Structure formats: C-alpha cells, structure tokens
C-alpha cells in the first residue's frame, strides 16, 4: 500500500498528539492510569494486579521493585533497616541473587531517598513478605507490540509500513526515545549502582523490566495512525491499556501480583533541537527530587549546574576536565571569556577578526568575530562569534571553514 500525502499529513498530526503526551509534565492522572494498567493485564489474558503502588520517579520505581522482589527473603526486621530507616547502620537487601539476606552492605550515607521509597511503600499499605511475582513486561508490552506490527505489515506491506513509521513515529522517536528516555535509562543504571551496595544489582535489573509509560507514545502513534488508514484493522485494541497509561503516567512496572507506577516529570527543559539542557538546575526533574542535569544533551554533575551561574575566568581555567570546561565556556559565553581572559587577535580582514587563547590541557580556543552586514531595526550591527579549528590563520579562512570551503573557494556575492 502506497500512502498518499493526505495519509502522511494525518499520520504526522497524530504523531504530534502523542509527542505532546510524551513530553508532558505535571501530576499523573492516577485513576485513568490505573484503569489502563488493569486493562493492559486483561487484554494480555492475565489477572489484574492485586495492588498498585505509586512512586515519585523512575529511580524510586526501580528501587521499589527491588525492595518488593527481595523482601520475602529479608523478613520485617531486616527490611525495616533499609538505608538507615531505623537510624542505625543500614541492613537489608544483601544476597539479592539468592540465599539469606545479611544486610544492605556498602550502602552509602547519601541514599536517604532509598529509605523514603521504603517508607512510601509502607504508607501505601505494603508489608514485607508480600509476593511481587515475575515480570510481565513481555506479555504486557512486547508481545502485543509484535502482534500489532505483524498485522500492520501484512496490511500495508513492508514499504507501506516503513513509510507510515517514518510519517508517524520517526521524529518523536528521535526526540523522545533517543534524547530523553535513553538518557534517563543510562542515568538510572549509573545512579542505581553508586552507593547502593548489595541493593544495586537488584535495582539495576529492575530497570530492564520498565515499561516506558508516556515515552511509549513514540511507537503507539504509528499504530494509531495505521488504524485510521486501514479500515477495520483494530490495531490499537490490544494496545488500549498501554495507550491509556502512556497518556496519563510515567514509567511503570508490571508484575504478577503488583504494578508499580511513577509520576511524570515536573520539569523538562530542552534546547532548540530537543536535547536535555539547563544551566540553572536539573533539566529533567521529578516530584521526589530526582533529576537529570544536562547541558546540550551532555550529562553534567549536579554540583556543576549549581556552580554555572557563579563562574569566573579563574574557575574555568582551573577545570581539568576538558568536556566540563567546554560546558562552562558555553554558559559563561565565549566572547566574555575571550575578553576577560586576555585573548589576543591574530589579525582582521574583510570577513572579521580572528581571536586566539590558550586553554591549559585542551586545544586552543580560536574564534572569528563577525559583524552582521545587515543592520538591526535600531541601526546597530549584531556581532557573532564562530569557533573554528585551532589551525585557522585568518578570519576569512575561519568563516570559509564554517561553509565547508577553503579560503580561496569562499567568494560570497552578498554578505548578510
């Protein structure tokens, strides 16, 4: 089946709706999300979960799943010692691979959030010893997706399916799964390693069981569009529960006896190409305080984000990590840094002025100062700064490089 332009336009509009849900911030709509969970279990031919627990972030959700998974081995006394809940040394979750649990060996003092997860479960009625059951991710998410995809390919043909996938999902997949969900998954694996001692392996394994909630809209959109194009296809029917959770909640976990749902972020800041980006705090933050700090998509330490507004030339110069120094330079401003750090000019020509500054432990900072030939409405001329390779010797060569040309090939008829 060959899609028409009208089909593609409709698919793109449907993708926009799912993309909006995928990046939505604010409190989950719990009643609708829980109804979606129950429907997802029913559609998979499974009994509904006996209990549904809510946590404030995907990190808390993975930790809660780990706690529930090993609690029957621990017993109430040991589980109560999670991360110093009782005020003494942490004890709980060791031996997660089997055998008697001896204690949360190696849990650091910086994991008070783990104690809060334990307490949050308790406030919702959990008691140690409740069975979690095995993960149902395959039955709830993987198998319905595979079945729906098979039906769609049979109806549309391989080329038609590829065309529809591009029209209804490629853009949102890149913006959400690549730039947000993948970053979150990676960060979770790192954060559930450091400081959790013997609890770390269990919590990290639980990340693999996650169903992505609102982020699953990046592929649900394609099946939604297919349903509008293929008469009577009913592709979304087996996915209706997943879709309901995706519209109303964040990441979640499905087990035989228990479902664990998490809130959507309260804040999501991105740059103009969709990368996580913020210089004054977390670029992605959840209600329980968990967050991801990033600058133009690059993860940065939380303490660096707090420091960025107070940067000085000396602090930037003393930074030994070249990647972090580049983040500092971008936030501080290249023009300001060149001026305050004492950069020297290497000459001027009709293209602009070339500036040079040594950076200890990194390649030199070489930039072309270019004045816009077209005045602004108020009569002033805007100045632009272009970073160019350290080997650049003239401003003309630097400007030409930004166009992929040599200085000799760069012959603009009009400059704007």
Buried (B, 14 or more C-beta within 10 A) or exposed (E): BEBEEEBBEBBBEBBEEBBEBBBBBEEBBBEBBBBBBBBBBEBBEBEEBEBBBBBBBBBBBBBBBBBBBBBBBBBEEBBBBBBBBEEEEBBBBBBBEEEEBBBBBEBBEEBEBBBBBBEBBBEEEBEBEBBBBEBBBBBBBEEBBEEBBEBBBEBBEEEBBBBBBBBBBBBBBEBBBBBBBEBBBEBBBEBBEEBBBBBBBBBBBBBEBBBBBBBBBBBBBBBBBBBBBBEEBEBBEBBBBBBBBBBBBBBBBBBBBBBBBBBBBBBBBBBEEBBBBBBEBBBBBBBBBBBBBBBBBBBBEEEBBEBBEEBEBEEBBEBEEEEBBBBBBBBBEBBEBBEBBEBEEBEBBEBBBBBBBBBEEBEEBBBBBBEEEEEEEEEEEEEEBBBBEEEBEBBBBBBBBEEEBEBEEBEEEEEE
